[in-house]
Amino acid sequence: MAGSDPGRYRPGAAAAASVIPAGMPQPEAGFRDWIARLRMAAVAGGVPGTVFDRQMRAAVFLPEVVQRDRNQTEDVRAIWDYLDLAVSAERLALGQAALADHAALFDRIAAEYGVGKEVIAAIWGLETRYGAVRGTVDTICALATLAFEGRRAALFQDELLQALNILAGGHVARSAMIGSWAGAMGHMQFMPSSWRAFAVDADGDGRCDIWGPDPADALASAANYLRHWGWIPGQPWGLEVALPPGFDFRLAGRGRPKPAIGWQALGVRAVAGDLPDAGAAEIHLPAGAAGPAFLLLPNFHVLARYNRADAYVLAVGHLSDRLAGGPALARPWPRHSSPLSAAERVELQQRLVAAGYDTGGIDGRIGPKTLAAVRAWQETSGMVPDGHPDPEVLAKLRKRV
């Protein structure tokens, strides 16, 4: 599905002339041969041979697509910088205008699928700026490039065959099948497999058109997607909460759910309104104890099916709240701090392992095991055990030697 960056990467015509970095597969050295070998699998997967030949003859290798794919893990933007962009005053104003312009459509989708109109509008806003930036990359070229490059070959080869079958079915013209560098398409940035599974014909014209100027099919398809993955009608994604003095931060974090009544008994309160009785909930501290705290409800995890990055889901949730008339966050972000760089994340894991903690590997990726190791280190070091890997934690680990 969608990428996690509110700004969409769009390699232009210069892509074909770009310098190809060392170590990257050379297109002239094997791209055409790879296409020839792929033909048998494509035909076996239901793609007519004539369609494969015609569409893949026009496929070219896009070096900038591979560069973008390999550089994703280097994004160390602070959560507040991400939200400043994702939930900007301009994006909020554009979203309110979009809701007004398509009021009847949004009301119909909300009634049919049980997903709040502001949630669908927020995803639309983050994915394509409410349809204004749907991408300029040829989907077949993007998927062929990523399948050939090999890092996630099986995934992108399957998406490529799905895209070819969409073309074979006459659902969209090749010239209109454009999108992001990763092959996500249309207003809501569906991957071809998601189009196949969840696209709907909301305007009744006999087509599931997520690419054209009319957003009806795309918006309804996104609502259908969320409903399929368990969206609970009438419940929020989460909410900002205030933690009581002396709160035990060892209780916070993913994988530590309690019902709302349990959190309420511990003194946790909603910043606005009451804690909803909405099933198991977790306390989330995206910037540690110094920043805002959120109570994540089951619908948060449904949104994560669209894009698993916590920052993206938080942005969708908060933007949807603001579109519905909700307030800005009450607690400020610790803007004096900064996220760890890629090299610092690796160093953090190395030092934690040297201190006897299991980080699940040393790869610079901060997953559950690394967060648990940070929390355990904080406890032994007299720090607030919020599990947040910030520069202060790394500085203390450095002093340990």
N, C-alpha and C positions, 0 to 999 in steps of 0.2 A: 504494500500500500504506500502511503505517503512517506516523504522524507521528514526528518525532524527539524529542519531549518526553515523558519518562516520565509526566508528569501530563497527563491527557487534557482538552482544552477541551470544556466542555459547556454551551452557551448554553441557558438554560431558557425558561420562559414569558415572561420579561421581554423576550426578544429582539424580539418584535413591537412592543413599546412603546418601544424604544430610540430615541434621537435619531440620525438618519442624518447622518453627517459630510458636510461640504461636498464636492462633487465626486463623491459616490457616486451611482450611478443611482437615481432615485426610483422605487420599485416601482409606485406608482399611475400614474406618468407613462408607463410602458411595459412593465411586467412581464407584464400580461395580453395585451397586443398581441404581445409576443415569444412567449408560449406559443402563441398562435394561429398565428403564422408557423412555429413549430417543428413543428406537427402534420404537415405534409407530409413533412418529413425523417424524422420518427419512423415514420410509416406505411411510408415507403420502406425504412426500416431494419428492418422486420419487426414493429413494435409494432402490435397491433390497434387500430384507431381507437377502439373502445369502451373499451379499457383506458386509452389515452392520455387520453381525455376524462374518465373517472372519476377517474384518479389525479392528473392535472394540475389538475382543478377544485379539488382540496384543497391544491394547492401554494401556499405563501406565501413572500414574500421575507423573508430573515433578515439584517438589517443587521449583526448581530454576527459572522456568518460572514465577511462581506467584510472587516470590521475585522480579524479574526484572520488572514485570508489576507494582507492588506497589511502586517501587523506582524511577519510571520515573520522578516524579515531583521534586525530590531532586537534579536534575542536575542544578548546578548554574555556569556552565562554562562560562567564559567571551566570548563575541562574537569574539574577536580577537584570543583567544585560539582555538575556534572552526574553524575559517577560516584558521589559521596557519596549522591545520591538514588537513582540507578539500581541501585546495588549496596549498598543499605543493609542493616543487620542484619535489619530487619524483612522486606525483600523476599527476602533469602536464606532466612530461616526459613519464610516463606510458600511459597517455591519448593520447599524440601525437603519440606514437608508435601504440596504438590501432587504431587510425584514419588511420594511414598509412597501417597497416596490413589488415584492412577491408575497404579500400578506396572505392571500387566499391559498396559494400553493403551500406555504409553510404550515398553515392551519390544517390543510388536508393531509399533509404528510404526518404531522404530529398526531392527528386523530387516527390515522390508519396504522402507524407503526409504533405509537406510544413513546416516541423519542421527542423530547422538547425541541421546539423550533430553534431556540437560541443555541442549543448544542450543535445542531446541524449547521447553523449559520457560522458558528465559531470554527468548526472544522473547515468549512468553505473558505473562511477568511484566512486561516493559517495556510491552507494548502495552495490556494491560487489567488489570494487577495480578492475573494468573491468573484472569481472567474476572469479577472483581468489579466492574470499571468498564468496561463495554462501550460506553458512550456513551448519550446521551439525545436526540440530534438526529435528526429525521426525515430519512432519507437522500434522499428525493426532493426535499424542500425545500432541503436543503443543496446538492445538485448543481445544481438549477435556479437557485438564487441565484448560484452561482459561474459557471455557464454564461452567465447573463444579464449578470452584472457585466462580463465581457469580457476580463479580464486573461489568462486561459487558457481562453477560450471553447470552442475546438475540443476540448480535452482533456475538460472537464467536460460538454460536450454529449454526447460519445460515452459517457461514464460514465453520464450520465442515461438515455440510450436503453438501455444495457445493464441498468440497474436496472429500467426499465420492462418489459423483456423477462423479467427474473427474476420480476417480479410476474405478468406475463401467463402464465408457465409454471406458476404456482401453487406455486412453491418455498418461498415465505414470505408471510405476511400483511403488508400495509402497516404495521399497528400494531407488528409485530415487526422491521421493517426500519429499525432505528435504529443510530446509531453516532456517529462523530466529526463535527466541523464540516466536514471535507473530504470526507465521503462514505465513509470507511472503516468497515467493518462487522464486527460479531461479535467472537468471542474473540481472533482474530489480526488484526483490522482489515484485512480484504481490501477492495480496491476492487471494484466490480461486474465489471470486465473480468477481474480476477484470479480472482474466483469462477467466471466463465465458463470460464476456461482451465485452472484448477488444482484446483477443489473436488472432493473425493471423498466417497464414502459409506463411511465407515469402520465404522459400526455396523450396516450391512446392512439399514436400514429403508426403503431405496428413495429416500431424500432426501439431498441434500448440505446439511445444516443447520449453518451456521456461527454462527447467531444464538441458538439456544436454550440452555438451561442445560447440556446435555450437551456437553462440549468435544471429543468424539471426532472428529467430522468436521472441525472447525476445525484441530485439531492435526495430523491426517494431511494436510490440505490444505496446511498450511505446509511440512511435510516434502516433500510432492510438489513444491511450488514450488521449494524449494532443490535438490532432486534434478534438476529440469528445468534449472536454471541451472548445473549442473556441480559440485555438492557432491561432494567426494572422501571416501568413507567411510574412517574410521580416521585421518584427518589432522586436526590442530588448525587453528583459525582463525589462530593466531599465538601468540606467547609473549613474556614479558618477557625482555629480554637485558641483559647488562652489557657495556658498551663498554670497550675497553682504553685505558690512558693514551696520549695522543697520537693518538687516533682521528681520522681525516680526515673531518670532518663534511660535507664536500662530497659524500661518497658516500651520505649519508643522504637520505631523501625519496622521494616517489612517483616512479615512472618510472626508478628506478635499481636494478633487480633483480640479484641474484646467487644462484647456488645456495648451499645451506647450507654446503657445503664451502669455497666462496669466502669467506664471512663468517668461517668458523672459522679459515681461514688468516690472516685479518686480526686475529685475537684476540677476536672476538665470542664470548661464551659465554652459554648459557642460565642464567637465575637459578636455575632448578630443573630438574634433569635434563640431557638432551643436546639439541643442535640437531637437529631432525628433518630427514630427507632427504625433503623434500616439495615439490620444484620450486623455481621462481624465488621469491625472497623479498626484501622491501624493509625497510629500517630506517625506523621511523616515530617521530618525536619530537613528540608532540602539545603539549608545553609547552617545546620547545626542549631544548638541551643540559643545562639544569638539572633536567629532570624525568626520569621513567621513559622507557626506550627499549623499543620493541617490534619484533620481527621479524614482519612480515606475510606470511602464506602464502596460497596460492590460495583457500582457503575464506573468507578475509577478504573477498575481492572478490565471492564468491557471496553472503555476508551483505549486502553493499552493494547487491545487487539488491532486497533487502527495504526498505532505507532507506539512501540514499547518504551520509548524514551520518557522517563518521568517528567522531564522539563516540558516536553510536548503535551503530555496529558494534563499537567498542571496549567499550562497556557490555555488549552482548549476549555478546561473547566472554569478558569477564572474569567476568560473572555466571555463565555456563555453567561456567567453570573452578571457580568457588567452589562451585557446586552439586555438582560432581563431587569435591569435597574438596580442591581446590587452595588455595594460600596467598593471602593478600592481597599487593598489590604491594610489592616490596622497597624500591624507591627512592621517597622522598617527593616529593610535588609541590611546586613553588616557590610556595607559597601567599602569599608576600609580594608577588608580582607580581599583575597584573590584566590581563584582555583589553582590547584597544582597543575604544572605543565606535564606533558607526556613523560619527560625525563624524570620529573619529580615524583610522578606516580610510580614509576619503576623503582626509583630509589626508596620510596616509602615501603614498598613491598619487600625489597631486599633487606631493609633494616628491621622490619617486623619479623621476617623469617630468621634473621640472625639473632633476634631476641627470643626466638622460640615460639613464634606464633604462626599458625597456618593461614596463608592468604589464598590458598587454592592455586598457586602459581605466581610467577613473576612475569607479567605481560603488560603491565600498565593499565589494565582494565580493573576498575573498582567494582567488584561484584560482592555478593553477600558474605563470602568468606573473608575478603579483605576488610569489609566494614565491621564484621564481628571481631577480627583481629585488632582493628583500631580501637573498638570499644573496650576490649580487654586490656589493651595497653594503657588507655586513658585511666581505667580504674586503678591499675597498679601504680600510675604516675600521679595520682591525686587530681586528675583533670575531670571535668564534667564528662561522664561517659555517654556522649550523644552519638558516637560512632562516626562523626564527621571528619573526613580526612583533609584537614586544612593545613596551612603553613606552620601553625603553632605546633601541631602534632609532629610534623617532620622535623621542626627545629629541636624539639625535646628528644626525639630519637637520635638526632645527630650528636647531641650532648652526651648521650649514653656511652658513646665510645670513649 
